[in-house]
Amino acid sequence: MRNRIISVSVMCSDLMNLGADIDLLRGNGVDWLHVDVMDGHFVPNLTFGPDFIKAMHARTPQPLDIHLMVTDPELVMSRFELRQGDCLSVHVELDRSFAELSASVRSQGCRFGLAVNPGTPVEALERHVGLFDTVTLMLVHPGYAGAKMVEGIMDKVKVLRDWLDARGLQDVMISVDGSVSAERARLMAGMGAEIFVGGTAGIYRKGMKLEETIPTFRKAITI
């Protein structure tokens, strides 16, 4: 079994002290740093952009888990370079071919992923089989930190794992994003999830330090 990955959402960090947070995250064994890029069109919010990704690359050697919630991923990607080991995901709801984008990302030694919104069936991935290394299941409606998990959405993890395995895609990793507490992460690990995006529900918990929440989260997904 592959190691399960904790990917912490920096959108939930103390942005005025992000450098210190990054050091704490790395020191406490976090695997990836999750960077949400929003354009105010695909989702109704604006967050980080290409310059922020460049700054993150300069600040830390940790892989970045870059989630593009944008209508024009090529435009955004033209403004920064990926680093070997990064993962870049775009949304399947863009309803277009991802062949060239996938080839470009993979040629740089990175994983290419597709993200799936709560209301989108896993069957939307069918036309893109062979192009993606990860699938991110959005457990909340995307756009804002701290959103409430969609009722019953965790069952979709098992549905997706079965769907992938039936097509010989056992190597494709499932990422779960949105209101992922340690308790929910444990359940979804048992369903086949391997990448866990940690935010306010699992890592940045009120009244708890990162030195407490990260080991608790790690223990939950080590089953």
PyRosetta script that sets phi, psi and omega in degrees:
from pyrosetta import init, pose_from_sequence

init()
pose = pose_from_sequence("MRNRIISVSVMCSDLMNLGADIDLLRGNGVDWLHVDVMDGHFVPNLTFGPDFIKAMHARTPQPLDIHLMVTDPELVMSRFELRQGDCLSVHVELDRSFAELSASVRSQGCRFGLAVNPGTPVEALERHVGLFDTVTLMLVHPGYAGAKMVEGIMDKVKVLRDWLDARGLQDVMISVDGSVSAERARLMAGMGAEIFVGGTAGIYRKGMKLEETIPTFRKAITI")
pose.set_psi(1, 137.6)
pose.set_omega(1, 178.6)
pose.set_phi(2, -72.7)
pose.set_psi(2, 154.6)
pose.set_omega(2, 176.1)
pose.set_phi(3, -65.0)
pose.set_psi(3, 139.4)
pose.set_omega(3, 175.9)
pose.set_phi(4, -82.8)
pose.set_psi(4, 145.4)
pose.set_omega(4, -168.7)
pose.set_phi(5, -113.0)
pose.set_psi(5, 130.3)
pose.set_omega(5, 171.1)
pose.set_phi(6, -96.4)
pose.set_psi(6, 120.2)
pose.set_omega(6, -179.7)
pose.set_phi(7, -118.5)
pose.set_psi(7, 104.8)
pose.set_omega(7, -172.2)
pose.set_phi(8, -87.8)
pose.set_psi(8, 130.7)
pose.set_omega(8, -179.3)
pose.set_phi(9, -76.3)
pose.set_psi(9, 112.1)
pose.set_omega(9, -179.2)
pose.set_phi(10, -72.1)
pose.set_psi(10, -14.7)
pose.set_omega(10, 174.3)
pose.set_phi(11, -59.8)
pose.set_psi(11, -25.1)
pose.set_omega(11, -177.9)
pose.set_phi(12, -93.7)
pose.set_psi(12, -2.2)
pose.set_omega(12, -179.5)
pose.set_phi(13, -73.3)
pose.set_psi(13, 171.7)
pose.set_omega(13, 169.8)
pose.set_phi(14, -79.4)
pose.set_psi(14, 98.8)
pose.set_omega(14, -171.5)
pose.set_phi(15, -65.6)
pose.set_psi(15, -22.3)
pose.set_omega(15, 177.0)
pose.set_phi(16, -77.5)
pose.set_psi(16, -13.2)
pose.set_omega(16, 179.2)
pose.set_phi(17, -132.9)
pose.set_psi(17, 38.7)
pose.set_omega(17, -172.0)
pose.set_phi(18, -63.8)
pose.set_psi(18, -37.7)
pose.set_omega(18, 179.6)
pose.set_phi(19, -58.4)
pose.set_psi(19, -44.0)
pose.set_omega(19, 178.7)
pose.set_phi(20, -65.5)
pose.set_psi(20, -40.1)
pose.set_omega(20, 177.7)
pose.set_phi(21, -61.2)
pose.set_psi(21, -43.4)
pose.set_omega(21, 179.9)
pose.set_phi(22, -59.5)
pose.set_psi(22, -42.1)
pose.set_omega(22, 178.5)
pose.set_phi(23, -63.7)
pose.set_psi(23, -41.5)
pose.set_omega(23, 178.8)
pose.set_phi(24, -65.2)
pose.set_psi(24, -42.6)
pose.set_omega(24, 179.9)
pose.set_phi(25, -61.2)
pose.set_psi(25, -47.3)
pose.set_omega(25, 179.8)
pose.set_phi(26, -64.8)
pose.set_psi(26, -42.3)
pose.set_omega(26, -178.3)
pose.set_phi(27, -65.8)
pose.set_psi(27, -22.5)
pose.set_omega(27, -179.4)
pose.set_phi(28, -103.8)
pose.set_psi(28, 16.5)
pose.set_omega(28, 167.2)
pose.set_phi(29, 88.1)
pose.set_psi(29, 16.8)
pose.set_omega(29, 175.0)
pose.set_phi(30, -67.7)
pose.set_psi(30, 140.1)
pose.set_omega(30, -173.7)
pose.set_phi(31, -84.8)
pose.set_psi(31, -50.9)
pose.set_omega(31, -176.2)
pose.set_phi(32, -127.7)
pose.set_psi(32, 161.6)
pose.set_omega(32, 171.3)
pose.set_phi(33, -114.1)
pose.set_psi(33, 123.8)
pose.set_omega(33, -174.3)
pose.set_phi(34, -92.0)
pose.set_psi(34, 123.5)
pose.set_omega(34, -177.1)
pose.set_phi(35, -117.8)
pose.set_psi(35, 115.0)
pose.set_omega(35, 177.9)
pose.set_phi(36, -89.8)
pose.set_psi(36, 124.2)
pose.set_omega(36, 176.6)
pose.set_phi(37, -112.8)
pose.set_psi(37, 117.8)
pose.set_omega(37, -177.7)
pose.set_phi(38, -123.2)
pose.set_psi(38, 148.9)
pose.set_omega(38, -174.2)
pose.set_phi(39, -114.2)
pose.set_psi(39, 1.9)
pose.set_omega(39, -178.2)
pose.set_phi(40, 76.3)
pose.set_psi(40, 2.7)
pose.set_omega(40, 179.4)
pose.set_phi(41, -117.6)
pose.set_psi(41, -56.7)
pose.set_omega(41, 179.0)
pose.set_phi(42, -66.0)
pose.set_psi(42, -37.3)
pose.set_omega(42, 172.0)
pose.set_phi(43, -131.4)
pose.set_psi(43, 153.8)
pose.set_omega(43, -174.2)
pose.set_phi(44, -83.9)
pose.set_psi(44, 53.8)
pose.set_omega(44, 179.5)
pose.set_phi(45, -156.7)
pose.set_psi(45, 160.8)
pose.set_omega(45, 173.9)
pose.set_phi(46, -123.9)
pose.set_psi(46, 132.4)
pose.set_omega(46, 178.5)
pose.set_phi(47, -130.4)
pose.set_psi(47, -117.3)
pose.set_omega(47, -174.9)
pose.set_phi(48, -87.9)
pose.set_psi(48, 161.9)
pose.set_omega(48, -179.9)
pose.set_phi(49, -135.8)
pose.set_psi(49, -170.9)
pose.set_omega(49, -176.5)
pose.set_phi(50, -56.4)
pose.set_psi(50, -39.8)
pose.set_omega(50, -179.0)
pose.set_phi(51, -64.6)
pose.set_psi(51, -34.6)
pose.set_omega(51, 177.3)
pose.set_phi(52, -65.6)
pose.set_psi(52, -41.1)
pose.set_omega(52, 178.2)
pose.set_phi(53, -62.7)
pose.set_psi(53, -42.0)
pose.set_omega(53, 176.3)
pose.set_phi(54, -59.0)
pose.set_psi(54, -43.4)
pose.set_omega(54, -180.0)
pose.set_phi(55, -64.8)
pose.set_psi(55, -39.1)
pose.set_omega(55, 177.7)
pose.set_phi(56, -64.0)
pose.set_psi(56, -42.4)
pose.set_omega(56, 177.7)
pose.set_phi(57, -60.3)
pose.set_psi(57, -37.4)
pose.set_omega(57, -179.7)
pose.set_phi(58, -74.2)
pose.set_psi(58, -25.0)
pose.set_omega(58, -173.1)
pose.set_phi(59, -89.1)
pose.set_psi(59, -30.8)
pose.set_omega(59, -172.6)
pose.set_phi(60, -146.1)
pose.set_psi(60, 145.3)
pose.set_omega(60, 176.0)
pose.set_phi(61, -82.5)
pose.set_psi(61, -4.5)
pose.set_omega(61, -177.5)
pose.set_phi(62, -65.4)
pose.set_psi(62, 144.0)
pose.set_omega(62, 175.7)
pose.set_phi(63, -60.9)
pose.set_psi(63, 143.6)
pose.set_omega(63, 175.2)
pose.set_phi(64, -100.1)
pose.set_psi(64, 137.2)
pose.set_omega(64, 176.7)
pose.set_phi(65, -105.1)
pose.set_psi(65, 91.1)
pose.set_omega(65, -169.1)
pose.set_phi(66, -93.8)
pose.set_psi(66, 118.6)
pose.set_omega(66, -176.7)
pose.set_phi(67, -109.7)
pose.set_psi(67, 106.1)
pose.set_omega(67, -178.8)
pose.set_phi(68, -89.4)
pose.set_psi(68, 107.6)
pose.set_omega(68, 173.4)
pose.set_phi(69, -101.9)
pose.set_psi(69, 70.0)
pose.set_omega(69, -171.9)
pose.set_phi(70, -138.7)
pose.set_psi(70, 159.1)
pose.set_omega(70, 179.4)
pose.set_phi(71, -86.0)
pose.set_psi(71, -20.1)
pose.set_omega(71, -177.0)
pose.set_phi(72, -131.1)
pose.set_psi(72, 78.1)
pose.set_omega(72, -176.5)
pose.set_phi(73, -61.5)
pose.set_psi(73, -33.7)
pose.set_omega(73, -179.8)
pose.set_phi(74, -63.8)
pose.set_psi(74, -38.8)
pose.set_omega(74, 178.4)
pose.set_phi(75, -61.8)
pose.set_psi(75, -45.8)
pose.set_omega(75, 179.7)
pose.set_phi(76, -63.9)
pose.set_psi(76, -43.6)
pose.set_omega(76, -176.9)
pose.set_phi(77, -69.0)
pose.set_psi(77, -21.7)
pose.set_omega(77, 178.8)
pose.set_phi(78, -69.5)
pose.set_psi(78, -11.5)
pose.set_omega(78, -175.5)
pose.set_phi(79, -100.3)
pose.set_psi(79, -1.7)
pose.set_omega(79, 177.4)
pose.set_phi(80, -152.2)
pose.set_psi(80, 166.2)
pose.set_omega(80, 177.3)
pose.set_phi(81, -110.5)
pose.set_psi(81, 141.9)
pose.set_omega(81, 172.4)
pose.set_phi(82, -77.3)
pose.set_psi(82, 160.6)
pose.set_omega(82, 175.7)
pose.set_phi(83, -119.2)
pose.set_psi(83, 141.9)
pose.set_omega(83, -178.0)
pose.set_phi(84, -51.5)
pose.set_psi(84, 132.3)
pose.set_omega(84, -178.1)
pose.set_phi(85, 99.2)
pose.set_psi(85, -14.8)
pose.set_omega(85, 176.5)
pose.set_phi(86, -68.9)
pose.set_psi(86, 162.4)
pose.set_omega(86, 172.6)
pose.set_phi(87, -124.9)
pose.set_psi(87, 132.2)
pose.set_omega(87, 178.7)
pose.set_phi(88, -123.9)
pose.set_psi(88, 128.1)
pose.set_omega(88, -177.9)
pose.set_phi(89, -123.0)
pose.set_psi(89, 141.0)
pose.set_omega(89, 173.3)
pose.set_phi(90, -126.1)
pose.set_psi(90, 169.7)
pose.set_omega(90, -172.9)
pose.set_phi(91, -92.1)
pose.set_psi(91, 133.9)
pose.set_omega(91, 178.4)
pose.set_phi(92, -64.2)
pose.set_psi(92, -23.1)
pose.set_omega(92, -179.0)
pose.set_phi(93, -66.7)
pose.set_psi(93, -11.4)
pose.set_omega(93, 175.7)
pose.set_phi(94, -64.0)
pose.set_psi(94, -19.8)
pose.set_omega(94, 171.9)
pose.set_phi(95, 54.1)
pose.set_psi(95, 65.2)
pose.set_omega(95, -177.4)
pose.set_phi(96, -157.0)
pose.set_psi(96, 175.9)
pose.set_omega(96, 175.9)
pose.set_phi(97, -79.1)
pose.set_psi(97, 138.4)
pose.set_omega(97, 177.6)
pose.set_phi(98, -113.9)
pose.set_psi(98, 14.3)
pose.set_omega(98, -173.7)
pose.set_phi(99, -60.0)
pose.set_psi(99, -50.3)
pose.set_omega(99, -177.5)
pose.set_phi(100, -67.9)
pose.set_psi(100, -40.2)
pose.set_omega(100, 179.9)
pose.set_phi(101, -64.2)
pose.set_psi(101, -44.6)
pose.set_omega(101, 178.2)
pose.set_phi(102, -60.7)
pose.set_psi(102, -45.3)
pose.set_omega(102, -179.1)
pose.set_phi(103, -62.3)
pose.set_psi(103, -40.4)
pose.set_omega(103, 179.6)
pose.set_phi(104, -64.0)
pose.set_psi(104, -45.3)
pose.set_omega(104, -178.9)
pose.set_phi(105, -65.5)
pose.set_psi(105, -47.0)
pose.set_omega(105, -178.4)
pose.set_phi(106, -65.5)
pose.set_psi(106, -33.0)
pose.set_omega(106, -179.7)
pose.set_phi(107, -65.6)
pose.set_psi(107, -18.3)
pose.set_omega(107, 179.0)
pose.set_phi(108, -95.3)
pose.set_psi(108, 12.6)
pose.set_omega(108, 178.4)
pose.set_phi(109, 74.9)
pose.set_psi(109, 30.1)
pose.set_omega(109, -177.2)
pose.set_phi(110, -121.3)
pose.set_psi(110, 162.8)
pose.set_omega(110, 174.2)
pose.set_phi(111, -87.2)
pose.set_psi(111, 143.1)
pose.set_omega(111, 173.4)
pose.set_phi(112, -110.4)
pose.set_psi(112, 130.8)
pose.set_omega(112, -178.3)
pose.set_phi(113, -127.7)
pose.set_psi(113, 159.2)
pose.set_omega(113, 172.5)
pose.set_phi(114, -117.0)
pose.set_psi(114, 135.2)
pose.set_omega(114, 176.8)
pose.set_phi(115, -102.4)
pose.set_psi(115, 146.1)
pose.set_omega(115, -174.7)
pose.set_phi(116, -127.6)
pose.set_psi(116, 119.7)
pose.set_omega(116, 179.1)
pose.set_phi(117, -70.4)
pose.set_psi(117, 160.7)
pose.set_omega(117, -175.7)
pose.set_phi(118, -54.4)
pose.set_psi(118, -37.5)
pose.set_omega(118, -176.5)
pose.set_phi(119, -86.4)
pose.set_psi(119, 0.5)
pose.set_omega(119, -178.0)
pose.set_phi(120, -96.3)
pose.set_psi(120, 127.2)
pose.set_omega(120, 179.4)
pose.set_phi(121, -71.7)
pose.set_psi(121, 153.5)
pose.set_omega(121, -179.4)
pose.set_phi(122, -63.5)
pose.set_psi(122, -22.5)
pose.set_omega(122, 179.7)
pose.set_phi(123, -62.6)
pose.set_psi(123, -17.0)
pose.set_omega(123, 177.1)
pose.set_phi(124, -63.9)
pose.set_psi(124, -16.9)
pose.set_omega(124, 179.3)
pose.set_phi(125, -79.3)
pose.set_psi(125, -14.3)
pose.set_omega(125, -169.4)
pose.set_phi(126, -53.5)
pose.set_psi(126, -47.3)
pose.set_omega(126, -175.5)
pose.set_phi(127, -70.2)
pose.set_psi(127, -9.4)
pose.set_omega(127, -176.7)
pose.set_phi(128, -111.3)
pose.set_psi(128, 10.0)
pose.set_omega(128, -179.5)
pose.set_phi(129, -56.5)
pose.set_psi(129, 133.5)
pose.set_omega(129, -179.1)
pose.set_phi(130, 97.7)
pose.set_psi(130, -11.1)
pose.set_omega(130, -176.7)
pose.set_phi(131, -101.2)
pose.set_psi(131, -18.1)
pose.set_omega(131, -171.7)
pose.set_phi(132, -118.5)
pose.set_psi(132, 148.0)
pose.set_omega(132, 178.8)
pose.set_phi(133, -104.2)
pose.set_psi(133, -23.6)
pose.set_omega(133, 177.5)
pose.set_phi(134, -136.2)
pose.set_psi(134, 156.4)
pose.set_omega(134, 170.2)
pose.set_phi(135, -128.9)
pose.set_psi(135, 123.7)
pose.set_omega(135, 177.4)
pose.set_phi(136, -98.1)
pose.set_psi(136, 118.0)
pose.set_omega(136, 174.5)
pose.set_phi(137, -90.5)
pose.set_psi(137, 115.9)
pose.set_omega(137, 174.3)
pose.set_phi(138, -77.1)
pose.set_psi(138, 122.0)
pose.set_omega(138, -178.7)
pose.set_phi(139, -95.2)
pose.set_psi(139, -6.1)
pose.set_omega(139, 176.6)
pose.set_phi(140, -131.3)
pose.set_psi(140, 166.1)
pose.set_omega(140, 172.6)
pose.set_phi(141, -75.8)
pose.set_psi(141, 122.0)
pose.set_omega(141, -167.3)
pose.set_phi(142, -72.1)
pose.set_psi(142, 154.9)
pose.set_omega(142, 174.3)
pose.set_phi(143, 137.3)
pose.set_psi(143, -28.5)
pose.set_omega(143, -175.5)
pose.set_phi(144, -140.7)
pose.set_psi(144, 145.6)
pose.set_omega(144, 174.5)
pose.set_phi(145, -70.9)
pose.set_psi(145, 148.1)
pose.set_omega(145, 175.6)
pose.set_phi(146, 79.4)
pose.set_psi(146, 13.6)
pose.set_omega(146, 179.4)
pose.set_phi(147, -67.9)
pose.set_psi(147, 155.1)
pose.set_omega(147, -178.7)
pose.set_phi(148, -81.2)
pose.set_psi(148, 137.2)
pose.set_omega(148, 179.0)
pose.set_phi(149, -63.5)
pose.set_psi(149, 137.8)
pose.set_omega(149, 176.9)
pose.set_phi(150, -67.4)
pose.set_psi(150, 131.8)
pose.set_omega(150, -176.4)
pose.set_phi(151, -60.4)
pose.set_psi(151, 130.1)
pose.set_omega(151, 176.3)
pose.set_phi(152, 79.2)
pose.set_psi(152, 1.6)
pose.set_omega(152, -172.2)
pose.set_phi(153, -70.1)
pose.set_psi(153, -24.2)
pose.set_omega(153, -178.0)
pose.set_phi(154, -63.4)
pose.set_psi(154, -26.6)
pose.set_omega(154, 177.8)
pose.set_phi(155, -60.3)
pose.set_psi(155, -22.7)
pose.set_omega(155, -178.8)
pose.set_phi(156, -66.3)
pose.set_psi(156, -23.3)
pose.set_omega(156, 178.1)
pose.set_phi(157, -61.9)
pose.set_psi(157, -48.0)
pose.set_omega(157, 179.5)
pose.set_phi(158, -66.2)
pose.set_psi(158, -39.6)
pose.set_omega(158, 177.6)
pose.set_phi(159, -59.2)
pose.set_psi(159, -44.8)
pose.set_omega(159, -179.1)
pose.set_phi(160, -68.3)
pose.set_psi(160, -42.6)
pose.set_omega(160, -180.0)
pose.set_phi(161, -60.6)
pose.set_psi(161, -42.8)
pose.set_omega(161, 177.9)
pose.set_phi(162, -65.1)
pose.set_psi(162, -40.1)
pose.set_omega(162, -179.5)
pose.set_phi(163, -63.5)
pose.set_psi(163, -44.4)
pose.set_omega(163, 179.3)
pose.set_phi(164, -66.1)
pose.set_psi(164, -46.6)
pose.set_omega(164, -177.2)
pose.set_phi(165, -63.4)
pose.set_psi(165, -36.0)
pose.set_omega(165, 179.9)
pose.set_phi(166, -64.8)
pose.set_psi(166, -19.8)
pose.set_omega(166, 180.0)
pose.set_phi(167, -105.4)
pose.set_psi(167, 13.8)
pose.set_omega(167, 178.4)
pose.set_phi(168, 73.6)
pose.set_psi(168, 23.1)
pose.set_omega(168, -176.0)
pose.set_phi(169, -104.2)
pose.set_psi(169, 45.6)
pose.set_omega(169, -178.9)
pose.set_phi(170, -62.7)
pose.set_psi(170, -25.9)
pose.set_omega(170, -178.5)
pose.set_phi(171, -80.2)
pose.set_psi(171, -12.8)
pose.set_omega(171, 178.0)
pose.set_phi(172, -72.8)
pose.set_psi(172, 128.2)
pose.set_omega(172, -177.1)
pose.set_phi(173, -93.5)
pose.set_psi(173, 140.0)
pose.set_omega(173, 177.2)
pose.set_phi(174, -97.1)
pose.set_psi(174, 126.6)
pose.set_omega(174, 174.3)
pose.set_phi(175, -107.8)
pose.set_psi(175, 142.8)
pose.set_omega(175, 177.9)
pose.set_phi(176, -120.6)
pose.set_psi(176, 134.7)
pose.set_omega(176, -170.0)
pose.set_phi(177, -139.8)
pose.set_psi(177, 120.2)
pose.set_omega(177, 175.1)
pose.set_phi(178, 121.8)
pose.set_psi(178, 108.9)
pose.set_omega(178, 176.5)
pose.set_phi(179, 58.2)
pose.set_psi(179, 41.7)
pose.set_omega(179, -177.7)
pose.set_phi(180, -91.0)
pose.set_psi(180, 94.4)
pose.set_omega(180, 174.2)
pose.set_phi(181, -80.5)
pose.set_psi(181, 168.4)
pose.set_omega(181, 178.1)
pose.set_phi(182, -60.6)
pose.set_psi(182, -40.0)
pose.set_omega(182, -178.9)
pose.set_phi(183, -66.2)
pose.set_psi(183, -43.4)
pose.set_omega(183, 178.4)
pose.set_phi(184, -69.0)
pose.set_psi(184, -36.6)
pose.set_omega(184, 178.2)
pose.set_phi(185, -61.2)
pose.set_psi(185, -40.1)
pose.set_omega(185, 178.5)
pose.set_phi(186, -60.8)
pose.set_psi(186, -43.9)
pose.set_omega(186, 179.5)
pose.set_phi(187, -64.6)
pose.set_psi(187, -42.7)
pose.set_omega(187, -177.0)
pose.set_phi(188, -74.1)
pose.set_psi(188, -27.2)
pose.set_omega(188, 172.7)
pose.set_phi(189, -61.7)
pose.set_psi(189, -39.4)
pose.set_omega(189, 177.7)
pose.set_phi(190, -67.7)
pose.set_psi(190, -21.0)
pose.set_omega(190, 178.3)
pose.set_phi(191, -89.5)
pose.set_psi(191, -11.0)
pose.set_omega(191, 177.8)
pose.set_phi(192, 120.6)
pose.set_psi(192, 1.9)
pose.set_omega(192, 176.1)
pose.set_phi(193, -71.9)
pose.set_psi(193, 145.8)
pose.set_omega(193, -178.4)
pose.set_phi(194, -129.8)
pose.set_psi(194, -16.5)
pose.set_omega(194, 177.7)
pose.set_phi(195, -122.0)
pose.set_psi(195, 127.7)
pose.set_omega(195, -173.3)
pose.set_phi(196, -123.5)
pose.set_psi(196, 114.9)
pose.set_omega(196, 179.5)
pose.set_phi(197, -84.0)
pose.set_psi(197, 113.9)
pose.set_omega(197, -176.2)
pose.set_phi(198, -99.1)
pose.set_psi(198, 128.1)
pose.set_omega(198, 178.9)
pose.set_phi(199, -131.9)
pose.set_psi(199, -131.4)
pose.set_omega(199, -175.6)
pose.set_phi(200, -70.9)
pose.set_psi(200, -24.7)
pose.set_omega(200, -177.9)
pose.set_phi(201, -80.8)
pose.set_psi(201, -28.9)
pose.set_omega(201, -172.7)
pose.set_phi(202, -117.7)
pose.set_psi(202, -32.1)
pose.set_omega(202, -174.6)
pose.set_phi(203, -114.0)
pose.set_psi(203, -52.8)
pose.set_omega(203, -179.4)
pose.set_phi(204, -92.7)
pose.set_psi(204, 70.5)
pose.set_omega(204, -176.8)
pose.set_phi(205, -92.7)
pose.set_psi(205, 137.5)
pose.set_omega(205, -178.6)
pose.set_phi(206, -59.9)
pose.set_psi(206, 134.8)
pose.set_omega(206, 176.6)
pose.set_phi(207, 80.1)
pose.set_psi(207, 2.4)
pose.set_omega(207, -179.5)
pose.set_phi(208, -126.4)
pose.set_psi(208, 146.2)
pose.set_omega(208, 177.6)
pose.set_phi(209, -88.7)
pose.set_psi(209, 156.6)
pose.set_omega(209, 177.3)
pose.set_phi(210, -58.8)
pose.set_psi(210, -32.6)
pose.set_omega(210, 179.1)
pose.set_phi(211, -64.6)
pose.set_psi(211, -17.4)
pose.set_omega(211, 177.3)
pose.set_phi(212, -96.9)
pose.set_psi(212, -45.9)
pose.set_omega(212, -172.4)
pose.set_phi(213, -71.8)
pose.set_psi(213, -37.0)
pose.set_omega(213, -176.3)
pose.set_phi(214, -65.6)
pose.set_psi(214, -47.9)
pose.set_omega(214, 176.3)
pose.set_phi(215, -61.3)
pose.set_psi(215, -36.1)
pose.set_omega(215, 177.6)
pose.set_phi(216, -63.1)
pose.set_psi(216, -42.5)
pose.set_omega(216, 179.3)
pose.set_phi(217, -66.0)
pose.set_psi(217, -44.6)
pose.set_omega(217, 179.9)
pose.set_phi(218, -59.9)
pose.set_psi(218, -43.1)
pose.set_omega(218, 179.2)
pose.set_phi(219, -62.2)
pose.set_psi(219, -37.3)
pose.set_omega(219, -177.4)
pose.set_phi(220, -64.1)
pose.set_psi(220, -34.9)
pose.set_omega(220, -176.6)
pose.set_phi(221, -95.3)
pose.set_psi(221, -0.6)
pose.set_omega(221, 178.0)
pose.set_phi(222, -95.2)
pose.set_psi(222, 86.3)
pose.set_omega(222, -176.3)
pose.set_phi(223, -121.9)
pose.dump_pdb("model.pdb")
